Amino acid sequence: MFFKSKKTSMEKEIFEQAEILLHLFETYVTEEGEIEINVPKGIEHVIFVASGSSYNSARYAADLFGDIAGIEARAIYSSEFLLKSAVPHSKTTLYVFITQSGETSDTNKALNRAKEFGVTTFCITNKKDSTIWNASDFKMDCHAGEENSIAATKSLTAQMFCLTLLVLKYAKINNIDISYYLEQLKNLHFCIEKCYEKQSDIKKLAKQISKYKNVVITADGIAYALAREACLKIKETSYLSVTSSILGEFMHGHVAILNNKSFLIYITNSELTYTAIKNLNKIKSDYNPPICILGSPNSKVKSSYNLNIDCESSISKSFCLIVLSQILALEIAKCLHRNVDKPHGLNKVVL
């Protein structure tokens, strides 16, 4: 009901996400709490290979694997994987390839190279019977439906949801109680719907950000993957100079960019740490940029703006922050009169 009057494909697809995530839960999780995904057993290491927004979802899932399932995982760009002279491979290593279309050229080439070493492959894609689907040993359908806008929105959150289920599947195999996480995912669509109600507030924030040519998006820990995605969304729809950085690393030299007129966003899916508070206040004191906290506010930080959705878990909060950043990117682009569905020079499928 939220997207009937939306004018662009990007906006329409952003507002489809609550329904899609509920459908994914009902598709893959039984009433008894079983996750119906076919996966290989005996996995001790996971390597994600992807590009663009899919890489950001992989980066998020890599941290989640360690936090919840106790399995070592890492993410690598498809193009970088193709340049590696050595490919880690063993019977206990699972390679997960992520592509919205299933036809992303460098991701498919990476899968073919990995298979030369006899590794087990798993794909997450929004396109059944695509090249990646047919080439993978194990596979999972995102069920996001056709995505017409160049910017990945609903396909991205669908990927994140599938990856979260994959993490929980392996956590359960390792005898970890996942009932709490499943309960959060079951009710996630309610949290996403709260994000839609923030659109008018986001429009006001977008109007301010659109006045700046330099935008810096920072985060810590697992939220850095969310910052990378927010950066990509604003960059590809608005053509602004946007950079993303881990906040602690940003303080080592990168912070000098704030000598130029800049807007700073800090994304967090948990309460702000003492170190984050100290760093943000030092930035404010030294450079005085407008600061927006995208996540839980903190009275100890001298921020100018705050955008937040209250959630019971950091996983639910992560999805909400992605949706809020999508709407923010959309509204910034609208302020600058960009064509959000067809950004100049970009194509949906990498050939």
Secondary structure, 3 states (H helix, E strand, C coil): CCCCCCCCHHHHHHCCHHHHHHHHHHHHECCCCCECCCCCCCCCEEEEEECHHHHHHHHHHHHHHHHHHCCEEEEEEHHHHHHCCCCCCCCCEEEEEEECCCCCHHHHHHHHHHHCCCCEEEEEECCCCCHHHHHCCEEEECCCCCCCCCCCCHHHHHHHHHHHHHHHHHHHHCCCCCHHHHHHHHCHHHHHHHHHCCHHHHHHHHHHHCCCCEEEEEECCCHHHHHHHHHHHHHHHHCCEEEEEEHHHHCCCHHHHHHCCEEEEEECCCCCCHHHHHHHHHHHHHHCCCEEEECCCCCCCCCCEEECCCCCCHHHHHHHHHHHHHHHHHHHHHHCCCCCCCCCCCCCCCC
